[in-house]
């Protein structure tokens, strides 16, 4: 049975003061407090600004050596994809050296998350780009998340297996053109991201209202057996809750930990 790691997408949210962090908590103390509850986190800031080696080292130094990170690829690599992206990929890979702290325990970097937008359609140009960008980011462990169902096909899964790129399974509203909730492994690491099922705000909401959703115990319970089945075949299954509004991600992550009978 592989390891099951459950946490949230990010940790630095002002509206978590009160529901998650004690009143008056300084934002510099968010991560150390978070690391007492969860074994990893997704770093989202790296989508908006390129990370640096020293910046990642400072982040890693705030938590115990056993704590790990998934880092989101910069938007130039997933959303913009402009001419010259190769140099950005080189800088990104170089920055990942900041996770090499020399501390005992497992590798601090769980992997790099390539979150592609809905507009990243399945066509020849994008298939070639995906192959190129995954080559450029090696040897980091990579995960790809698609936000439309055009990529839900055997040829894609087979190619990802050949390249050892993990497929991210997104839990989303049940709307046309969005990926289906089909547990699948394309590498030795599984990955599930819970974005909430706020169908009313999905297409027109903000980054806050789109993810304003609290999963019921029944909805989470439906995932218990699929997660266990994935873990039986994988080295590890990574699960991140992105329904971050008002700390709902923390509540649901801890609830799923309980349903699976895990300890942090």
C-alpha positions in Angstrom: 0.0 0.0 0.0 1.4 3.3 -1.1 1.5 6.4 1.1 -1.6 8.6 1.1 -0.8 12.3 1.6 -3.7 14.7 2.2 -3.4 18.5 2.5 -4.5 21.7 0.8 -3.6 23.9 -2.2 -1.8 26.7 -0.5 -1.7 27.8 3.1 -1.4 31.6 3.1 -4.9 33.0 3.0 -6.0 36.0 5.1 -9.5 34.5 5.7 -7.9 31.5 7.4 -7.1 33.6 10.4 -9.9 32.6 12.8 -11.1 29.4 11.1 -7.6 27.9 10.8 -5.0 30.1 12.4 -5.5 31.8 15.8 -6.7 35.4 15.7 -3.7 37.8 15.4 -1.4 35.3 13.7 1.3 37.0 11.6 1.4 35.7 8.1 5.0 34.7 8.6 3.8 32.1 11.0 1.2 30.5 8.7 3.4 27.8 7.3 4.9 26.6 10.6 1.4 26.3 12.0 0.1 24.6 8.9 2.9 22.0 9.0 1.7 20.8 12.4 -1.5 19.7 10.7 -0.5 18.4 7.3 2.5 16.6 5.6 2.8 18.8 2.5 1.3 21.8 0.7 1.0 23.1 -2.8 2.9 26.3 -3.5 0.7 28.6 -5.6 2.8 31.8 -5.6 5.1 30.3 -8.2 2.3 30.5 -10.8 2.3 34.3 -10.5 6.0 35.0 -10.0 9.0 33.0 -10.8 10.5 31.3 -7.8 14.2 31.6 -6.8 16.5 29.2 -5.2 17.0 31.3 -2.2 13.2 32.0 -1.8 12.4 28.3 -1.9 15.2 27.6 0.6 13.8 30.1 3.0 10.3 28.5 2.7 11.7 25.0 3.3 13.7 26.2 6.3 10.4 27.1 8.1 9.1 23.5 8.4 10.4 20.1 9.6 12.6 18.0 7.3 9.8 15.5 6.7 7.4 18.2 5.3 7.2 18.3 1.5 6.1 20.6 -1.3 4.3 20.5 -4.6 5.2 23.6 -6.6 2.9 25.0 -9.4 4.6 25.8 -12.7 4.8 29.4 -13.6 2.1 30.7 -15.9 4.6 31.3 -18.7 4.9 27.5 -19.0 1.2 26.6 -18.8 -1.0 29.6 -19.7 1.1 32.0 -21.8 3.4 29.5 -23.6 5.0 32.4 -25.5 8.2 32.3 -27.6 11.2 31.9 -25.3 9.5 29.8 -22.7 12.5 27.5 -22.7 14.6 30.0 -20.7 11.9 30.3 -18.2 11.8 26.5 -17.8 15.6 26.6 -17.2 15.2 29.2 -14.4 12.4 27.3 -12.9 14.4 24.0 -12.7 17.3 25.9 -11.3 15.2 27.4 -8.5 14.1 23.9 -7.4 17.6 23.5 -5.9 16.2 25.5 -3.0 14.5 22.4 -1.8 17.8 20.6 -1.4 18.3 21.5 2.3 20.3 18.4 3.2 17.8 17.7 6.0 17.2 14.0 6.8 13.9 12.4 5.6 12.2 12.1 2.2 12.8 14.3 -0.8 11.4 17.8 0.1 10.0 18.2 -3.4 7.0 16.0 -4.2 6.8 17.4 -7.7 5.9 20.1 -10.1 2.2 20.7 -11.0 1.5 21.8 -14.6 -2.1 23.1 -14.4 -3.3 23.9 -17.9 -6.3 26.1 -18.5 -9.6 25.1 -20.1 -8.3 26.8 -23.3 -5.5 24.3 -23.6 -7.2 22.2 -26.2 -6.2 18.8 -27.5 -4.5 19.5 -30.9 -1.2 18.8 -32.6 0.5 22.0 -31.5 -0.4 21.6 -27.8 0.6 18.0 -27.9 4.0 18.9 -29.2 4.3 21.7 -26.6 3.3 19.4 -23.8 6.1 17.0 -24.9 8.6 19.8 -25.0 7.8 21.4 -21.7 7.8 18.1 -19.8 11.2 17.3 -21.3 12.5 20.7 -20.3 11.4 20.3 -16.7 13.0 16.9 -16.1 14.3 15.4 -13.9 11.7 16.9 -11.6 8.7 14.6 -10.9 5.9 16.1 -13.0 2.1 16.1 -12.8 -0.3 17.5 -15.5 -3.8 18.7 -14.9 -6.2 19.4 -17.7 -9.3 21.5 -17.3 -11.3 20.1 -20.3 -12.3 16.6 -21.3 -10.5 16.7 -24.6 -7.5 15.1 -23.0 -9.4 12.2 -21.5 -8.2 9.6 -24.0 -6.1 6.5 -24.0 -3.5 7.9 -26.3 -2.8 10.7 -23.8 -2.6 8.4 -20.8 -0.3 6.0 -22.7 2.1 8.9 -23.6 2.1 10.2 -20.1 3.0 6.7 -18.8 5.9 6.6 -21.3 7.1 9.9 -20.0 6.4 9.1 -16.4 4.2 12.2 -16.0 1.5 11.8 -13.4 -2.1 12.5 -14.3 -4.0 14.8 -11.9 -7.6 13.7 -11.3 -9.6 16.9 -10.7 -12.9 16.8 -8.7 -15.0 19.5 -10.4 -18.6 20.5 -10.9 -20.5 18.0 -13.1 -20.6 20.3 -16.1 -20.3 19.5 -19.9 -16.8 19.7 -21.2 -15.1 19.3 -17.8 -13.1 16.1 -17.0 -14.8 13.2 -15.4 -13.9 11.8 -12.0 -12.1 8.7 -13.1 -9.3 7.5 -10.8 -6.3 6.7 -13.0 -2.5 6.3 -12.6 0.0 7.2 -15.3 3.0 7.2 -13.0 4.0 5.7 -9.6 2.4 8.7 -8.0 -1.4 9.4 -8.1 -2.8 12.9 -7.7 -6.3 14.1 -6.9 -7.3 17.8 -6.5 -10.6 18.8 -5.0 -11.7 22.1 -6.5 -15.3 22.0 -5.2 -18.5 21.5 -7.1 -19.8 25.1 -7.3 -21.5 24.8 -10.7 -23.2 28.2 -10.4 -19.9 30.1 -10.2 -17.6 27.9 -12.1 -17.5 29.7 -15.4 -18.2 33.3 -14.2 -16.9 33.3 -10.7 -13.7 34.8 -9.2 -10.8 32.8 -7.8 -12.6 33.0 -4.5 -16.3 32.4 -5.4 -15.4 29.6 -7.9 -13.9 27.5 -5.1 -16.5 28.4 -2.4 -17.7 24.9 -1.7 -17.8 22.5 1.2 -17.9 18.8 0.5 -20.4 16.7 2.4 -19.3 13.6 4.2 -21.1 11.6 1.6 -19.3 13.2 -1.3 -16.0 12.6 0.4 -17.0 9.1 1.3 -17.5 8.3 -2.4 -13.7 8.8 -2.8 -12.6 6.4 0.0 -12.4 3.2 -2.0 -11.0 4.8 -5.2 -8.2 6.4 -3.1 -7.4 3.1 -1.5 -7.5 1.3 -4.9 -5.0 3.9 -6.3 -2.8 3.6 -3.2 -2.7 -0.2 -3.6 -1.0 0.3 -7.0 1.0 3.5 -6.3 4.1 4.6 -4.4 2.0 7.5 -3.1 -1.3 9.2 -3.7 -1.2 13.0 -3.3 -4.6 14.7 -2.4 -5.0 18.5 -2.3 -8.1 20.4 -1.4 -8.4 23.7 -3.3 -11.8 24.8 -2.0 -9.9 27.3 0.2 -12.6 29.9 0.9 -12.9 30.5 4.7 -10.8 27.4 5.5 -13.2 24.9 4.0 -10.3 23.1 2.4 -8.8 22.4 5.8 -12.0 21.1 7.2 -12.5 18.7 4.2 -8.9 17.6 4.2 -9.1 16.6 7.9 -12.4 14.9 7.3 -11.1 12.8 4.5 -8.0 11.9 6.7 -10.5 10.6 9.2 -12.6 8.7 6.7 -9.5 6.9 5.5 -8.3 6.2 9.0 -5.0 8.0 8.5 -2.9 9.8 11.1 -0.8 12.9 10.3 
